[in-house]
Structure formats: structure tokens, C-alpha cells
Amino acid sequence: MPGKLKCGVPGALLASAWLAACVTAPANDFRYGEVLCESGGLAISADFPSGGQHGCTVGEDGAITLSVMAETSTSGPINPSPWYAFAVDAARSGPASVTLDYKDYEHRYSPWLRDGDGTWSKLDGAATQVSEDEHRAVISFDAARGTTVVAGHPLLTVQAALSSMRALAVEHGFDEAVYGRSMEGRELSAFTKGASNAGTVIIALTRQHPPEVTGAKGYQAFVEHLLETAPAGFWGDHLLITVPVANPDGVEHGHWRLNMGGVDLNRDWYTQAQPEIAALTAYLEREAGGRRVLAFLDFHSTWRTLIYSPPFENASPDAALLPFLQGTLDDPSCTQPEWIFGHNETSGTSKSWALATLGAPGITVEFGDDEAEANIACTAEQIAESLIEFALTDASAAD
């Protein structure tokens, strides 16, 4: 089983080496609530933070089938990001299998297992048998006595993501600000680094879409490397604003895409009808308004690693950043992102809003669902280094 990690337990404190190892969890610390079904000494639950939305049936032969259900959408069909995360409590060790039924959707995320000591391991591909139409997948694994968690990615709960940023705050002198509350009343937190009177702002955010864990990993690697690499004096002239969990309700409830209002938050940046985006846009305008926004980066996940950006010829004051960034992302040891150019003023995305409202070259950085941890870190660190180089070169030219 390749790709072992120690992480994802609810409330775990993530250290600065988050991508590489997270933390070692104590044995048998995982807790879940209501049992969905039981069969053959196995009890299935999804009642825990970031657990999927599942129903459970047991066939006459004792086979367990979990339905993988999306949250309710108020704006048509939901993006096909069928998140699953469930706990298997085994009375004794032995082979186990669970069938995932996606109905009209298709299997997307490769399964990971968390064993009783908190170790996450990616299952070998042969352990998942996907039907020809991809609407069903049978996951087979060895269940140890006790609780095993099966999920589309190692869990990165709201609490774990915030704990990670708070650890960085202690190490690097971040300030935390609560800029609003979600639809369910959860705090919306931002973290800032730099002088309050800095003339230049860098903005980074993630987790508008709950299952996009590789995007969150890229965000984390970017922020860490930016802090570790920026030269002395950099934060006297620059202010970093970061948002680690833009959609905490969706992450908490294991949503595929939406907030509790049934809305894709990355289509709400112009209407600002949802409390999460209304609060975030007001906060960013308040903090960044009147300053030069050097870069606005929104980290996501999709099937492959790519970057969405406005066209290079766009009239943004900092449009020169875009070709500079593309030209410097050339390390052959990293995954080279595909660049997709476009600017839709009516799309309601964060990058369109950033360009229209802040005059900033909004960039959406997407990491592949199955991108290796090392590749994510490599590309994210390149982006951080390129941004610092551009900022320093630009400042020298201005002088």
C-alpha cells in the first residue's frame, strides 16, 4: 500500500511538515456516531466530521452496499465530485468489501484507508473493481479488529485545517481574524502575515469545494514555502491574506461541492447571496482595498493539474505576473501545469471577481485528484518562489 500518511483525525494538530507526515494519532482514537448497517461482524458509519453522505443496505448474501449521495442543489445538477468517507468497525480481523453505488454518477476518487493507529494508506488499484459503466465500485481490503476509515482522500477536517494554520501562526507570526460566520454559524477564519500598512497584498484561499483535498495540500505547501523563503524585510512591504477553509459547513458535512444553501460558492462571488462569500468579499475589499493586489490564488482539485488564468493581454495592472509565472514553472522534476486562459465576467468565480474588483490577476490553481504529494509540494513551492522573485524584481524596477 503506497503513500502512507499520519493525519486526518478530527481535531489533530498538523505541524509544518503537513504534506509529508501530518501527525501520529493514538491508537483507537477514532470516534463515530450512528451505525448505518451491520453485516458479518462489520458495522458501517459515516457520522463523523467530513464523513460522506451515505445510505447502507445489506443483501441476502450479506454484501454491504453504500449509496454515495450528493447534497441538495438549488441550482441544477451538481458537479461530479462524489465524495465518500465511512468507518468500518470490525469485530475481528479479516477480509472485507464494500460496494459503492453512485447511481447516475461515476467513481472518481481512489480509496485511502486509515487504520487504528492513525496511518493513512492508499489502496493498490487492484483492490478497487469498477463496473463498466463506472456507476459502482467494489472496494476490498483487510479490516483489522477495531475501526478502519475508508475515504476518497485522507480526511482534512475543518478543525485539522485550522489547527495547521494556527501551528504556522505560532512559528511565523500570523494573525488570525474571524471575518464572519457560515450558514450554520461556524467561524470563518483568515490568517494574515505582514505589515498593516504594506502597500502590496498577496491573497491565497482554498476549500470552496469540500472534497478538493489535493488543492488544500497545494495551498498549504504554497503558504509554508512562501513564509520560509521570503527574504528578510519582505513582510514589511507585503501583506499575505490566507483563507484555509472557505466552506466549513460543506467540509464538515462531507459535501461534494456546495454550501448548506445548496450553492456552489465559486459561482457566488458577484451575487454574494451566500453568507460565506458575502463575508469573504467584504473582508478582502476592506483589507486589500486601496492597495496593490499582486496575486490572488484560489487552490482547487480536478482530474489533472492545471492553472486557469485571465488572458495575458488582459488589462490588469499586474498582468505581467502571468507570463512570468508560466515561464518560471519549468522544473522538470515537478508536474508542469496545463494553462487554460479565459475571463468570463458573468461566471461568478473568485478569479473573475478578483480581476473586476481588486484589479488583480486572479489565478485558479488545480491539482490532480491523484497527484503525488511530492509533485503537489514541488509545483506549489515553485509558484511561491516565482511570486517572490516577481515581487522583488518588480520592486527593484519601481525604485
C-alpha positions as CSV (number, residue, x, y, z in Angstrom):
1,M,0.0,0.0,0.0
2,P,1.9,3.1,-1.2
3,G,1.5,6.6,0.2
4,K,1.4,6.2,4.0
5,L,0.5,9.3,6.0
6,K,-0.3,10.0,9.6
7,C,-3.1,12.5,9.6
8,G,-6.7,13.4,9.3
9,V,-8.0,12.6,12.7
10,P,-10.7,15.1,13.8
11,G,-9.0,17.8,15.8
12,A,-5.5,16.7,15.1
13,L,-2.8,19.4,15.2
14,L,-0.9,19.5,11.9
15,A,2.7,20.5,12.1
16,S,4.6,22.4,9.4
17,A,5.6,19.1,7.7
18,W,1.9,18.6,7.0
19,L,2.3,17.3,3.5
20,A,4.9,14.7,4.4
21,A,3.6,13.2,7.5
22,C,0.9,15.1,9.4
23,V,0.9,13.7,13.0
24,T,0.9,10.3,14.7
25,A,-2.6,9.6,16.1
26,P,-3.0,7.5,19.2
27,A,-4.4,4.0,18.6
28,N,-8.2,3.6,18.6
29,D,-8.9,7.3,18.9
30,F,-11.4,7.5,16.0
31,R,-15.0,8.1,17.1
32,Y,-18.1,7.9,15.1
33,G,-21.8,8.1,15.7
34,E,-24.9,6.4,14.3
35,V,-24.3,3.0,12.6
36,L,-25.9,2.8,9.2
37,C,-25.9,-1.0,8.8
38,E,-24.2,-4.2,10.1
39,S,-23.2,-7.5,8.4
40,G,-20.8,-10.3,9.1
41,G,-19.2,-8.6,12.1
42,L,-18.8,-5.3,10.3
43,A,-20.6,-2.1,11.4
44,I,-20.7,0.8,8.9
45,S,-20.9,4.5,9.9
46,A,-20.4,7.9,8.3
47,D,-21.3,10.0,11.3
48,F,-18.1,11.9,11.9
49,P,-16.6,15.2,10.6
50,S,-16.2,15.1,6.8
51,G,-17.9,11.7,6.6
52,G,-19.8,11.1,3.3
53,Q,-23.5,11.2,2.8
54,H,-24.4,7.6,2.6
55,G,-27.2,5.2,2.8
56,C,-26.5,1.5,3.5
57,T,-28.2,-1.8,2.5
58,V,-27.3,-5.4,3.2
59,G,-28.1,-8.0,0.5
60,E,-29.4,-11.5,1.2
61,D,-25.8,-12.8,0.8
62,G,-24.6,-10.3,3.5
63,A,-22.9,-8.0,0.9
64,I,-22.8,-4.3,2.0
65,T,-23.7,-1.6,-0.5
66,L,-23.3,2.1,0.3
67,S,-25.1,4.7,-1.7
68,V,-23.0,7.8,-2.4
69,M,-25.3,10.7,-2.3
70,A,-24.9,14.4,-3.1
71,E,-26.2,17.3,-1.1
72,T,-29.2,19.1,-2.3
73,S,-28.5,21.6,-5.0
74,T,-30.6,24.7,-5.6
75,S,-29.1,25.5,-9.0
76,G,-29.3,22.4,-11.1
77,P,-27.1,19.3,-11.5
78,I,-24.1,19.1,-9.1
79,N,-20.5,18.9,-10.3
80,P,-19.5,15.2,-10.4
81,S,-17.3,15.1,-7.3
82,P,-18.8,12.0,-5.5
83,W,-17.1,12.1,-2.1
84,Y,-17.2,9.1,0.1
85,A,-15.9,8.6,3.7
86,F,-17.1,5.9,6.0
87,A,-15.9,3.9,9.0
88,V,-15.8,0.1,9.2
89,D,-15.8,-1.2,12.8
90,A,-14.8,-4.9,12.7
91,A,-15.4,-7.3,15.5
92,R,-12.4,-9.3,14.3
93,S,-9.7,-9.0,11.7
94,G,-10.3,-10.4,8.2
95,P,-11.1,-9.5,4.6
96,A,-13.8,-7.0,3.9
97,S,-15.5,-5.5,0.9
98,V,-18.0,-2.7,0.4
99,T,-19.7,-1.7,-2.8
100,L,-20.2,2.0,-3.6
101,D,-23.3,2.8,-5.6
102,Y,-23.0,6.2,-7.4
103,K,-26.4,6.0,-9.2
104,D,-26.0,8.2,-12.2
105,Y,-22.6,9.5,-11.2
106,E,-19.2,7.8,-11.8
107,H,-16.4,6.6,-9.5
108,R,-13.7,9.3,-9.2
109,Y,-11.6,9.2,-6.1
110,S,-9.1,6.4,-5.3
111,P,-9.7,4.9,-1.8
112,W,-7.4,5.5,1.2
113,L,-7.6,3.6,4.5
114,R,-6.9,4.9,8.0
115,D,-6.1,2.1,10.4
116,G,-6.4,2.1,14.2
117,D,-3.0,3.8,14.8
118,G,-3.9,6.8,12.6
119,T,-1.9,5.7,9.5
120,W,-3.4,6.5,6.1
121,S,-2.5,4.2,3.2
122,K,-3.6,4.5,-0.4
123,L,-5.1,1.2,-1.6
124,D,-3.5,-0.5,-4.5
125,G,-5.5,-0.1,-7.7
126,A,-6.3,-3.8,-8.0
127,A,-8.3,-3.5,-4.7
128,T,-11.0,-1.5,-6.4
129,Q,-13.2,-3.1,-9.1
130,V,-15.1,-0.5,-11.0
131,S,-18.1,-1.5,-13.1
132,E,-18.0,-1.0,-16.9
133,D,-20.4,2.0,-16.7
134,E,-18.4,3.3,-13.6
135,H,-21.5,3.7,-11.6
136,R,-20.4,1.1,-9.0
137,A,-17.1,0.3,-7.3
138,V,-16.2,-2.6,-5.1
139,I,-13.5,-1.8,-2.5
140,S,-11.8,-4.8,-1.0
141,F,-9.4,-4.6,1.9
142,D,-8.1,-6.3,5.1
143,A,-10.0,-4.9,8.0
144,A,-8.2,-5.0,11.3
145,R,-10.1,-5.5,14.5
146,G,-11.4,-2.1,15.5
147,T,-12.1,0.9,13.3
148,T,-10.8,1.4,9.8
149,V,-11.8,4.5,7.9
150,V,-12.2,4.4,4.1
151,A,-12.3,7.7,2.2
152,G,-11.6,9.3,-1.2
153,H,-8.6,11.2,0.4
154,P,-7.1,11.3,3.9
155,L,-9.6,13.3,5.9
156,L,-8.7,17.0,6.3
157,T,-11.4,18.3,8.6
158,V,-12.2,21.9,9.4
159,Q,-10.5,21.6,12.7
160,A,-7.4,19.9,11.3
161,A,-7.0,22.6,8.6
162,L,-7.4,25.4,11.2
163,S,-5.0,23.7,13.6
164,S,-2.4,23.5,10.8
165,M,-2.6,27.2,10.1
166,R,-2.5,28.0,13.9
167,A,0.7,26.0,14.1
168,L,2.1,28.1,11.3
169,A,0.9,31.2,13.2
170,V,3.0,30.3,16.2
171,E,6.0,29.6,14.1
172,H,5.8,32.6,11.7
173,G,3.8,35.3,13.5
174,F,0.5,35.0,11.7
175,D,-2.6,36.9,13.0
176,E,-5.9,35.2,12.9
177,A,-9.1,37.1,12.2
178,V,-12.7,35.8,12.2
179,Y,-14.3,37.7,9.3
180,G,-17.8,36.2,9.5
181,R,-19.9,33.1,10.1
182,S,-21.1,30.3,7.8
183,M,-24.8,29.5,7.2
184,E,-24.6,27.1,10.2
185,G,-22.8,29.6,12.3
186,R,-19.2,28.3,12.0
187,E,-16.5,30.8,12.3
188,L,-14.9,32.0,9.0
189,S,-11.2,32.5,9.7
190,A,-8.4,34.2,7.8
191,F,-4.7,34.4,8.7
192,T,-2.5,37.4,7.8
193,K,1.2,38.0,7.8
194,G,2.9,41.3,7.1
195,A,2.8,45.0,8.0
196,S,-0.6,46.5,8.4
197,N,0.5,49.5,6.2
198,A,2.1,47.3,3.5
199,G,1.3,48.6,0.0
200,T,1.2,45.2,-1.7
201,V,-1.1,42.3,-1.0
202,I,-1.0,38.6,-1.8
203,I,-4.2,36.5,-1.3
204,A,-4.5,32.7,-1.2
205,L,-7.6,30.6,-0.3
206,T,-8.9,27.1,-0.6
207,R,-11.7,24.6,0.2
208,Q,-14.6,26.4,-1.5
209,H,-15.3,22.8,-2.7
210,P,-15.0,20.3,0.1
211,P,-13.6,17.1,-1.5
212,E,-10.7,19.0,-3.2
213,V,-8.1,17.9,-0.7
214,T,-5.1,18.0,-3.1
215,G,-5.9,21.7,-3.7
216,A,-5.8,22.2,0.1
217,K,-2.4,20.5,0.2
218,G,-1.1,22.7,-2.6
219,Y,-2.4,25.8,-0.7
220,Q,-0.6,24.6,2.5
221,A,2.7,23.9,0.7
222,F,2.5,27.3,-1.1
223,V,1.9,29.2,2.2
224,E,4.6,27.3,4.1
225,H,7.2,27.8,1.4
226,L,6.3,31.5,0.9
227,L,6.9,32.1,4.6
228,E,10.1,30.0,4.7
229,T,11.6,31.5,1.5
230,A,10.7,35.2,1.6
231,P,13.8,37.3,2.4
232,A,14.2,39.4,5.5
233,G,12.3,42.6,5.1
234,F,9.8,41.2,2.6
235,W,6.9,41.3,5.0
236,G,7.5,45.0,5.7
237,D,6.3,45.8,2.2
238,H,3.8,42.9,1.6
239,L,0.7,41.6,3.3
240,L,-0.3,37.9,2.9
241,I,-4.0,37.1,3.4
242,T,-4.9,33.4,3.6
243,V,-8.2,31.6,4.0
244,P,-7.8,27.8,4.7
245,V,-11.5,26.8,4.7
246,A,-13.8,29.0,2.7
247,N,-16.7,26.5,3.0
248,P,-16.6,25.0,6.5
249,D,-20.1,23.7,6.6
250,G,-19.6,21.8,3.3
251,V,-16.3,20.3,4.6
252,E,-17.9,19.3,7.9
253,H,-20.8,17.5,6.2
254,G,-18.9,15.8,3.5
255,H,-20.5,17.7,0.7
256,W,-19.4,17.2,-2.9
257,R,-19.4,20.8,-3.9
258,L,-21.9,23.1,-2.2
259,N,-22.6,25.0,1.0
260,M,-25.6,24.4,3.2
261,G,-27.6,26.7,0.9
262,G,-27.1,24.3,-1.9
263,V,-24.9,26.8,-3.8
264,D,-21.5,26.4,-5.5
265,L,-19.6,29.2,-3.6
266,N,-17.3,29.6,-6.6
267,R,-20.2,30.9,-8.6
268,D,-21.4,33.3,-6.0
269,W,-18.7,35.9,-6.0
270,Y,-20.7,38.5,-7.9
271,T,-24.2,38.0,-6.4
272,Q,-22.7,37.3,-2.9
273,A,-26.0,35.8,-1.8
274,Q,-24.4,33.2,0.5
275,P,-23.0,34.3,3.9
276,E,-19.6,32.7,3.3
277,I,-18.9,34.7,0.2
278,A,-20.6,37.9,1.3
279,A,-18.4,37.9,4.4
280,L,-15.2,37.0,2.5
281,T,-15.6,39.6,-0.3
282,A,-16.4,42.3,2.3
283,Y,-13.3,41.3,4.3
284,L,-11.0,41.2,1.2
285,E,-12.2,44.6,0.0
286,R,-11.7,46.0,3.5
287,E,-8.2,44.6,3.9
288,A,-7.0,44.9,0.3
289,G,-8.9,47.9,-1.0
290,G,-6.7,50.8,-1.9
291,R,-3.6,48.6,-2.1
292,R,-2.0,46.8,-5.0
293,V,-3.0,43.2,-5.1
294,L,0.0,41.4,-6.6
295,A,-1.6,38.0,-6.8
296,F,-4.9,36.3,-6.0
297,L,-4.6,32.5,-5.9
298,D,-7.5,30.1,-5.3
299,F,-6.5,26.4,-4.9
300,H,-8.7,23.6,-6.1
301,S,-8.6,20.0,-7.4
302,T,-9.7,18.4,-10.6
303,W,-8.8,15.4,-12.8
304,R,-5.4,16.8,-13.7
305,T,-3.0,19.6,-12.6
306,L,-3.7,22.9,-14.4
307,I,-3.9,26.6,-14.0
308,Y,-6.9,28.8,-15.0
309,S,-5.9,32.4,-15.6
310,P,-7.1,35.5,-17.4
311,P,-5.5,36.0,-20.9
312,F,-2.1,37.5,-20.7
313,E,-3.2,40.6,-22.7
314,N,-5.8,41.4,-20.1
315,A,-5.7,45.0,-18.8
316,S,-4.9,44.0,-15.2
317,P,-2.2,46.2,-13.7
318,D,-0.2,43.1,-12.8
319,A,-0.9,41.1,-15.9
320,A,2.9,40.8,-16.3
321,L,2.9,38.3,-13.4
322,L,1.1,35.7,-15.5
323,P,3.6,35.1,-18.3
324,F,6.4,35.5,-15.7
325,L,4.8,32.7,-13.6
326,Q,4.2,30.5,-16.6
327,G,7.8,30.9,-17.7
328,T,9.3,30.1,-14.3
329,L,7.2,26.9,-13.7
330,D,9.8,24.9,-15.6
331,D,11.3,22.5,-13.1
332,P,11.3,19.1,-14.9
333,S,11.0,17.3,-11.6
334,C,7.7,18.9,-10.9
335,T,4.3,18.3,-12.7
336,Q,4.0,21.1,-15.3
337,P,0.5,22.6,-15.1
338,E,-1.5,22.9,-18.2
339,W,-2.6,26.6,-18.6
340,I,-6.1,27.4,-19.6
341,F,-6.9,31.1,-20.4
342,G,-10.2,32.9,-20.1
343,H,-12.1,35.6,-18.4
344,N,-15.9,35.3,-18.1
345,E,-17.3,38.4,-16.4
346,T,-20.6,36.7,-15.6
347,S,-19.2,33.4,-14.2
348,G,-19.2,34.5,-10.6
349,T,-15.8,32.8,-9.9
350,S,-13.3,34.1,-7.5
351,K,-10.7,34.8,-10.2
352,S,-13.2,36.9,-12.2
353,W,-14.2,38.8,-9.1
354,A,-10.5,39.5,-8.2
355,L,-9.9,40.9,-11.6
356,A,-13.0,43.1,-11.7
357,T,-12.9,44.2,-8.1
358,L,-9.3,44.3,-7.0
359,G,-7.6,44.7,-10.4
360,A,-5.7,41.5,-9.6
361,P,-4.7,38.7,-11.9
362,G,-6.9,36.0,-10.4
363,I,-5.4,32.5,-10.7
364,T,-7.1,29.2,-10.1
365,V,-4.6,26.5,-9.3
366,E,-5.9,23.0,-9.7
367,F,-4.1,19.9,-8.6
368,G,-4.9,16.4,-10.0
369,D,-7.0,14.2,-7.7
370,D,-4.3,11.6,-7.7
371,E,-1.3,13.9,-7.9
372,A,1.6,12.6,-5.7
373,E,2.3,14.5,-2.5
374,A,5.8,15.3,-3.7
375,N,4.6,16.7,-7.0
376,I,2.0,18.9,-5.3
377,A,4.6,20.3,-3.0
378,C,7.1,20.8,-5.8
379,T,4.7,22.8,-8.0
380,A,3.3,24.8,-5.1
381,E,6.8,25.7,-3.9
382,Q,7.7,26.8,-7.5
383,I,4.7,29.1,-7.5
384,A,5.8,30.6,-4.2
385,E,9.4,31.2,-5.4
386,S,8.2,32.7,-8.6
387,L,5.9,35.1,-6.9
388,I,8.7,36.2,-4.5
389,E,11.1,36.7,-7.5
390,F,8.5,38.7,-9.4
391,A,7.7,40.9,-6.4
392,L,11.3,41.6,-5.7
393,T,12.1,42.2,-9.4
394,D,9.1,44.5,-9.8
395,A,10.0,46.4,-6.6
396,S,13.6,46.9,-7.9
397,A,12.3,48.2,-11.3
398,A,10.0,50.7,-9.5
399,D,12.9,52.0,-7.5
